[in-house]
Amino acid sequence: MEDLLRKTVAFDDLKVEVELYYKLNFDAEKSCGYIKVFNNTSQREDEKFEVYMELLECGLNEATVTKKLDTVVHEIKSGNLDVTF
């Protein structure tokens, strides 16, 4: 099992990108990762801006972290998390 979990989900129709970053097997801090939603209208990396962020506490396993990512993705698809501008 790798110690770093990174995933990206792009919604081209909504012009947003969901990014997951999480340090598995790490507990030296309160937060071990995050799920961020970025505006993806610009092609330049330095021009993306954050629309939503959820900090993830330490001690979670890969399945739990992936489930939290799936929840955010589902909320965007269903319209419960508004990411329009």
Residue frames relative to the residue before (quaternion, step in Angstrom):
aa qw qx qy qz dx dy dz
M 1.0000 0.0000 0.0000 0.0000 0.00 0.00 0.00
E 0.3940 -0.7114 0.5336 0.2322 3.55 -0.89 0.92
D 0.4731 -0.6966 0.4724 0.2601 3.54 -1.18 0.58
L 0.7387 0.3347 -0.2056 0.5478 3.58 1.23 -0.27
L 0.1339 -0.7893 0.5982 0.0354 3.54 -0.76 1.10
R 0.0840 0.7842 -0.6066 0.0999 3.57 -0.68 1.15
K 0.0892 0.7724 -0.6226 0.0881 3.53 -0.96 0.97
T 0.1111 -0.7676 0.6279 0.0656 3.53 -1.23 0.58
V 0.0708 -0.7690 0.6351 0.0178 3.54 -0.98 0.94
A 0.1554 -0.8043 0.5704 0.0598 3.58 -0.71 1.09
F 0.1510 -0.7397 0.6511 0.0785 3.54 -1.12 0.84
D 0.2223 -0.8218 0.5120 0.1146 3.56 0.08 1.30
D 0.6458 0.5353 -0.3264 0.4358 3.59 1.03 -0.74
L 0.7359 0.3726 -0.2177 0.5217 3.61 1.11 -0.63
K 0.3607 -0.7553 0.4665 0.2862 3.58 1.32 -0.18
V 0.5653 0.5496 -0.4198 0.4496 3.58 0.95 0.91
E 0.1928 -0.7525 0.6218 0.0998 3.50 -1.34 0.47
V 0.2173 -0.7616 0.5998 0.1140 3.58 -0.93 0.94
E 0.0875 -0.8070 0.5840 0.0066 3.56 -0.80 1.06
L 0.1328 -0.7652 0.6272 0.0582 3.56 -0.95 0.96
Y 0.0569 0.7538 -0.6525 0.0532 3.55 -1.02 0.91
Y 0.1662 0.7976 -0.5603 0.1494 3.59 -0.65 1.08
K 0.2796 -0.7426 0.5887 0.1545 3.57 -0.99 0.93
L 0.2409 -0.7736 0.5747 0.1151 3.57 -0.47 1.23
N 0.8367 0.1967 -0.1520 0.4881 3.58 -1.25 0.54
F 0.5693 0.5471 -0.3812 0.4809 3.57 1.06 0.80
D 0.0652 0.8332 -0.5450 0.0671 3.60 -0.75 0.95
A 0.3867 0.7498 -0.4627 0.2722 3.59 1.11 0.54
E 0.7504 0.2999 -0.1821 0.5602 3.59 1.23 -0.16
K 0.6283 -0.5239 0.4046 0.4087 3.58 -1.29 0.11
S 0.7802 0.2166 -0.1010 0.5780 3.54 1.03 -0.83
C 0.1694 -0.8004 0.5701 0.0754 3.56 -0.92 0.94
G 0.8227 -0.0139 -0.0005 0.5683 3.58 1.20 0.13
Y 0.2519 -0.7615 0.5813 0.1373 3.50 -1.35 -0.17
I 0.2099 -0.6728 0.6790 0.2056 3.45 -1.49 0.14
K 0.0318 -0.8032 0.5944 -0.0242 3.56 -0.71 1.12
V 0.1937 -0.7315 0.6402 0.1321 3.52 -1.23 0.64
F 0.1208 -0.8092 0.5749 0.0139 3.55 -0.77 1.14
N 0.4694 -0.5852 0.5745 0.3273 3.50 -1.29 0.52
N 0.1542 -0.8244 0.5436 0.0336 3.55 -0.74 1.06
T 0.3220 0.7778 -0.4907 0.2250 3.60 1.13 0.54
S 0.7038 0.4082 -0.2646 0.5177 3.58 1.13 -0.51
Q 0.4518 -0.6864 0.5045 0.2650 3.56 -1.09 0.69
R 0.6349 0.5291 -0.3330 0.4539 3.60 1.18 -0.41
E 0.5252 -0.6672 0.4439 0.2863 3.56 -0.89 1.02
D 0.7064 0.4783 -0.2717 0.4454 3.60 0.92 -0.84
E 0.6701 0.4914 -0.3049 0.4653 3.61 1.24 -0.14
K 0.4731 0.6432 -0.4647 0.3827 3.61 1.24 0.02
F 0.0913 -0.7944 0.5941 0.0876 3.58 -1.05 0.63
E 0.5434 -0.6569 0.4462 0.2722 3.48 -1.17 0.80
V 0.2268 -0.7809 0.5739 0.0968 3.55 -0.92 1.03
Y 0.7919 0.0099 0.0616 0.6074 3.57 1.07 -0.83
M 0.0139 0.7898 -0.6132 0.0053 3.57 -1.14 0.67
E 0.0645 -0.7658 0.6395 0.0200 3.53 -1.06 0.86
L 0.2859 -0.7501 0.5725 0.1666 3.58 -0.71 1.08
L 0.2397 -0.7704 0.5789 0.1178 3.55 -1.07 0.82
E 0.4233 -0.7233 0.4922 0.2353 3.55 -0.77 1.07
C 0.5825 -0.5876 0.4376 0.3520 3.56 -1.24 0.44
G 0.7222 0.4751 -0.3241 0.3842 3.53 -1.31 0.31
L 0.5194 0.6313 -0.4238 0.3899 3.59 1.24 0.12
N 0.3801 -0.6964 0.5489 0.2630 3.57 -1.15 0.56
E 0.7231 -0.4620 0.2941 0.4209 3.57 -1.28 0.26
A 0.6424 0.5339 -0.3258 0.4429 3.59 0.99 -0.79
T 0.6648 0.5024 -0.2992 0.4649 3.59 0.97 -0.84
V 0.6479 0.5109 -0.3118 0.4712 3.57 0.98 -0.85
T 0.6561 0.5053 -0.3045 0.4706 3.57 0.95 -0.87
K 0.6323 0.5277 -0.3301 0.4612 3.59 1.03 -0.73
K 0.6370 0.5146 -0.3256 0.4726 3.60 1.04 -0.76
L 0.6274 0.5143 -0.3292 0.4832 3.59 1.05 -0.74
D 0.6503 0.5217 -0.3104 0.4567 3.58 0.93 -0.90
T 0.6243 0.5427 -0.3299 0.4548 3.58 1.08 -0.74
V 0.6600 0.4892 -0.3086 0.4794 3.59 0.93 -0.87
V 0.6363 0.5232 -0.3217 0.4668 3.60 0.97 -0.86
H 0.6584 0.5028 -0.3049 0.4698 3.59 0.94 -0.88
E 0.6510 0.5154 -0.3200 0.4562 3.60 0.96 -0.82
I 0.6333 0.5062 -0.3341 0.4807 3.60 1.05 -0.67
K 0.6746 0.5048 -0.2965 0.4497 3.59 0.87 -0.97
S 0.7228 0.4397 -0.2482 0.4717 3.59 0.98 -0.83
G 0.5176 -0.6598 0.4074 0.3616 3.58 1.24 -0.23
N 0.4650 0.6879 -0.4432 0.3378 3.61 1.24 0.08
L 0.7160 0.2812 -0.2018 0.6063 3.57 1.23 -0.48
D 0.2503 -0.8061 0.5245 0.1118 3.54 -0.32 1.31
V 0.0124 0.8079 -0.5871 0.0508 3.57 -0.60 1.15
T 0.4422 0.6839 -0.4647 0.3476 3.60 1.22 0.38
F 0.2660 -0.7737 0.5596 0.1321 3.54 -1.22 0.55
